[in-house]
Amino acid sequence: MCDHCATTLEVWQGQPAPQLYGFTAAEVAAALVRVAAGGTYRSVAGSIRTQAGRKLSTARPPKTPRGRVAVAPNNHAQIVSDWVDVFAPVLWAHYVPKEWPEYVILDDKEFQFRPIRRVAGVRPSSRRAFVVLAAMGYIKGQPKVVAVEASRTRTRAAWRTFLRHTPGVPTRVVGDGGEPLEGAREVWQALPNPPLLVRCQWHLGKNLRDKLPRDIVEGPTYPDRETGEIPDPIKGLVTRAFYSPKDWQALVDEVHKRQPTERRLSGLRKQVDDFDTWIPGHLRQIHGTRGPTANGPVETFVNDLAGILGDRAHGFTNKKRTDAVLLLLAMQHNGWVDQVQ
C-alpha cells in the first residue's frame, strides 16, 4: 500500500526512480525537506540511507592521509549535496515570481569563521566566508523571499549584479541605507519610471533612540496613573519623527529649544542636525504613498539564516551550491516546502 496515494501496488511498482538507482523520488524529497528545515548534509544523508535501506558498511571508517578519522560512509554528505544542487533551483523556479513584485525590501548579512589552525601559536582572527544578499517582495500582502544569493562582498557592485538577475522594476524599494539602496539607485534610477527608494524608518528611529539619555528611554511612554510621572515629550516626538514632515519638524524644534541648556541632549542634537539636511525632502517624497516603510521582515530572514548556517559557514566554499541551499532555506521561510507536492 502506497503511503501517499493509498493505492495498492504490485511488487514491481512503486515510487519512480532511475533504473538501478537506490533512492526513490519520495526519499529525495524527504532529504530536501530536512535540509530546508536546517539539517546538515551529513545528518540528512545518514537518516535517508537508513530510511531507504541503503546503509553502507558500518565498519570503522579509515583514517585520512593526515591521520584524522574519515567521515563514516553512511554520513558522507556528497549525495545530499548533489540533490540540493540539482533540485533546489528547479523547485524555486516553480514558486518564485518571474519579475520583481511591486514592493521590495532589501538586506544583507555577513557570515564569518575562525580558522582552526594556529600560526606561530596564535589562532587567526575571524574571516569572511561569504555575504548573503536577500530581497523580499510583497505577494498578496505577505512578505516572501523572492531573491537570495551568496556573494563575496556586500559592495554596491555586488548589489547591482544581484538586482539585475531578476527582470522587471518594482515601484518601491526599502532598505536601511548604504549599498543596497545605492545599488538599486544605479540599476533603476535612470529609467522613465524609477522606483521610490525608501530608508527604513525603524533604523532611522534607532539612530535617534540610541542618542537619548537613559532616563528618557527608561521613563514612561504614557502618563503613569500610580506615580503621576509624566513622559518626556521628546520620547514621543522621536517615535513619531518619520511619520510626516510636520512630525519631523516638531522634533527638530523641541531639540533646538532644549539643547542649549540640556547638555545631555547634545548627541541627539548632532544626529538630528545631520538628518535635517535630507530627511525633510525624503519625507515629503514618500509622505502619502502606499507601501512598506521598514525592512524588518527581510532582516529577520537573514538573521535566521545566521542561526542555521553560522556554525557551518566555513564549509560553504562553492557559490553555486551555497546558492542552492539558500534557496531551500528561503522556501522553508516562505512556506513553500511540501514533501508530497
C-alpha positions in Angstrom: 0.0 0.0 0.0 1.4 3.4 -1.0 1.5 5.8 2.0 1.0 8.8 -0.2 -1.9 7.8 -2.5 -3.4 4.9 -0.5 -3.3 2.7 -3.6 -2.3 -1.0 -3.6 0.8 -1.5 -5.7 2.2 -4.6 -7.3 5.6 -5.7 -6.2 7.2 -4.3 -9.4 5.5 -0.9 -8.9 6.4 2.0 -6.5 7.9 5.4 -6.3 9.7 6.5 -9.5 13.4 6.2 -9.5 16.1 5.9 -12.3 16.9 2.4 -13.2 19.4 0.8 -10.8 19.2 3.8 -8.6 18.8 3.2 -4.9 16.7 6.1 -3.8 13.1 7.0 -4.8 11.7 10.4 -5.5 10.0 10.4 -2.1 13.3 9.8 -0.4 15.0 12.6 -2.3 12.1 14.9 -1.4 12.4 13.9 2.3 16.0 14.8 2.2 15.4 18.2 0.7 12.7 18.9 3.3 15.1 18.1 6.1 17.8 20.3 4.6 15.3 23.1 4.2 14.5 22.8 7.9 18.2 23.3 8.8 19.5 19.8 8.8 23.2 19.2 7.9 24.1 17.3 4.8 25.8 14.6 6.9 22.9 14.0 9.3 20.3 14.0 6.5 22.4 11.6 4.4 22.6 9.1 7.3 18.9 9.2 8.1 17.9 8.9 4.4 20.2 5.9 3.8 18.7 4.2 6.8 15.1 5.1 5.7 15.8 3.7 2.2 17.5 0.6 3.5 20.7 1.6 1.7 23.1 1.7 4.7 26.7 1.3 3.7 29.4 -0.6 5.6 29.3 0.0 9.3 33.0 -0.8 9.7 35.1 1.7 11.5 36.0 4.4 8.9 39.6 4.6 7.8 41.9 7.4 8.6 42.8 10.1 6.2 46.4 10.5 5.0 46.9 13.1 7.7 45.8 10.7 10.4 42.3 12.0 11.0 39.3 9.7 11.2 37.4 9.8 7.9 33.6 10.5 7.8 31.5 7.4 8.3 30.3 6.2 4.9 26.6 6.5 5.9 27.1 10.1 6.9 29.0 11.2 3.8 27.4 14.4 2.6 28.0 14.2 -1.1 24.8 12.5 -2.2 22.6 15.1 -0.4 24.7 17.9 -1.6 24.2 16.7 -5.1 20.4 16.5 -4.7 20.3 20.1 -3.3 22.4 21.3 -6.2 20.2 19.7 -8.8 16.7 20.1 -7.4 16.7 23.3 -5.4 16.8 25.7 -8.4 14.1 23.8 -10.2 11.8 23.8 -7.2 12.5 27.5 -6.5 11.7 28.4 -10.1 8.3 26.8 -9.7 7.2 29.1 -6.9 9.0 32.4 -7.2 7.6 35.3 -9.2 9.2 35.8 -12.6 9.6 39.5 -12.1 10.1 41.9 -9.2 7.0 42.5 -7.2 5.6 46.0 -6.7 7.2 46.4 -3.2 10.7 45.1 -2.5 12.7 45.2 0.8 16.5 44.6 0.9 19.1 43.5 3.4 22.4 41.6 3.7 24.3 39.5 6.2 28.0 38.7 6.5 29.0 35.2 7.6 32.4 34.7 9.2 34.5 31.8 10.6 37.7 31.5 12.6 40.4 29.2 11.2 41.3 26.3 13.5 45.0 26.2 12.6 47.2 28.4 14.6 50.0 30.5 13.1 53.0 30.9 15.4 50.9 29.7 18.3 48.2 32.3 17.7 44.8 31.5 16.3 43.9 33.8 13.4 41.0 36.3 13.7 37.7 35.8 12.1 37.5 35.9 8.3 34.6 36.5 5.9 33.2 33.3 4.5 30.5 34.9 2.3 27.8 37.5 2.3 24.1 36.8 1.8 22.2 39.3 -0.3 18.4 38.9 0.1 15.2 40.6 -1.2 11.7 40.1 -0.1 8.6 41.1 -2.1 5.0 41.5 -1.0 2.9 38.8 -2.6 -0.8 39.1 -1.8 0.1 41.4 1.0 2.6 39.0 2.6 6.4 39.4 2.5 8.1 36.5 0.8 11.8 35.9 -0.1 12.0 36.4 -3.9 15.7 36.5 -4.4 18.7 35.3 -2.3 22.3 34.8 -3.2 25.8 34.3 -1.7 28.3 37.0 -2.6 32.0 37.6 -1.9 31.3 41.2 -0.9 28.4 43.5 0.1 29.5 46.3 -2.2 27.3 48.5 -4.5 28.6 46.5 -7.5 27.5 43.2 -5.8 24.0 44.6 -5.2 23.8 45.9 -8.8 24.5 42.4 -10.1 22.1 40.8 -7.7 19.2 43.2 -8.6 19.7 42.7 -12.3 19.3 38.9 -12.1 15.5 39.4 -11.8 13.6 41.2 -14.6 11.1 43.9 -14.1 11.1 47.1 -12.0 9.4 47.5 -8.6 7.6 50.7 -7.6 9.0 50.9 -4.1 12.3 49.6 -2.7 13.1 49.8 1.1 16.5 49.4 2.7 18.4 50.5 5.7 20.6 52.8 3.6 24.1 52.2 2.3 24.9 49.9 -0.5 21.6 48.1 -1.1 19.7 51.4 -1.9 22.6 52.9 -3.7 22.8 49.7 -5.9 19.1 50.0 -6.5 19.5 53.7 -7.5 22.2 52.9 -10.0 20.2 50.0 -11.6 16.8 51.7 -11.9 17.0 55.5 -11.3 17.7 56.3 -15.0 14.5 54.6 -16.2 11.4 56.6 -17.1 9.5 55.4 -14.0 12.1 54.5 -11.4 11.1 53.0 -8.1 10.7 55.1 -5.0 13.7 54.5 -2.7 12.8 54.5 1.0 15.1 54.5 4.0 13.9 52.0 6.7 12.1 54.2 9.3 12.9 51.7 12.1 16.6 52.0 11.6 16.4 55.8 11.3 14.5 55.8 14.5 17.1 53.6 16.2 19.8 56.1 15.3 17.8 58.7 17.3 16.8 56.4 20.2 20.5 55.4 20.7 21.3 59.1 21.4 18.5 59.6 24.0 19.6 59.8 27.7 18.9 56.6 29.6 16.3 58.3 32.0 14.2 59.3 28.9 14.4 55.9 27.4 13.5 54.1 30.6 10.9 56.6 31.6 7.2 56.2 30.9 5.8 56.3 27.4 2.4 57.4 28.7 1.4 59.2 32.0 1.7 56.8 34.9 -1.5 56.8 36.9 0.0 55.4 40.0 3.1 57.7 40.3 1.8 60.6 38.3 5.1 60.6 36.3 4.8 62.4 33.0 6.8 61.1 30.0 9.4 63.4 28.5 7.8 64.8 25.3 10.9 64.2 23.3 10.4 60.5 23.6 7.1 60.6 21.8 8.5 63.0 19.2 11.3 60.6 18.4 8.8 57.8 18.0 6.7 59.8 15.5 9.5 61.7 13.9 9.4 59.9 10.5 5.6 59.8 10.1 5.5 63.1 8.2 7.5 66.3 7.5 5.4 68.0 10.2 6.3 65.4 12.8 10.0 65.7 11.9 9.9 69.5 12.3 8.2 69.1 15.7 11.2 67.0 16.9 13.7 69.5 15.4 12.0 72.4 17.2 11.9 70.6 20.5 15.6 69.6 20.4 16.8 73.1 19.3 14.7 74.6 22.1 16.2 72.4 24.8 19.7 71.5 23.8 21.5 74.8 24.6 20.6 74.3 28.3 20.5 70.5 28.4 23.9 69.2 27.6 22.7 65.6 27.8 20.8 66.1 24.5 24.0 67.2 22.6 24.4 63.8 21.0 20.7 63.8 19.9 21.0 67.3 18.5 24.1 66.3 16.5 22.2 63.4 15.0 19.1 65.5 14.3 21.1 68.2 12.6 22.8 65.6 10.4 19.4 64.1 9.4 17.9 67.5 8.9 20.0 68.0 5.8 18.0 65.4 3.9 15.1 63.9 6.0 12.6 66.7 5.2 12.9 66.2 1.5 12.8 62.4 1.9 9.6 62.6 4.0 8.0 64.9 1.5 8.7 62.5 -1.2 7.2 59.4 0.5 4.5 61.0 2.6 1.1 59.8 1.5 2.4 57.0 -0.6 1.5 53.4 -0.1 3.8 50.5 0.7 6.2 49.3 3.4 8.5 51.7 5.3 10.7 49.2 7.1 12.8 46.2 6.0 12.2 44.2 9.2 10.9 41.0 7.6 14.0 40.5 5.4 16.3 41.4 8.3 14.5 38.7 10.3 15.1 36.2 7.5 18.9 36.8 7.2 19.3 36.7 10.9 17.5 33.3 11.0 20.0 32.2 8.3 22.8 33.1 10.7 21.3 30.8 13.3 21.2 27.9 10.8 24.4 28.4 8.8 26.6 30.4 11.2 28.5 27.4 12.6 28.9 25.8 9.2 29.9 29.0 7.2 33.5 27.7 6.7 32.2 24.7 4.7 30.3 26.7 2.1 33.1 27.4 -0.4 31.2 26.7 -3.6 28.9 29.6 -4.7 26.6 27.5 -6.8 25.9 25.0 -4.1 25.7 27.7 -1.4 23.1 29.5 -3.5 21.1 26.2 -3.9 20.9 25.6 -0.1 19.9 29.3 0.4 17.0 28.7 -2.0 15.8 25.8 0.1 16.0 27.7 3.3 14.1 30.6 1.7 11.4 28.2 0.5 11.1 27.0 4.1 10.8 30.5 5.3 8.1 31.3 2.7 6.1 28.2 3.5 6.7 26.6 0.1 8.2 23.4 1.3 5.9 20.4 0.8 7.3 16.9 0.6 4.4 15.4 -1.2 3.8 18.2 -3.7 
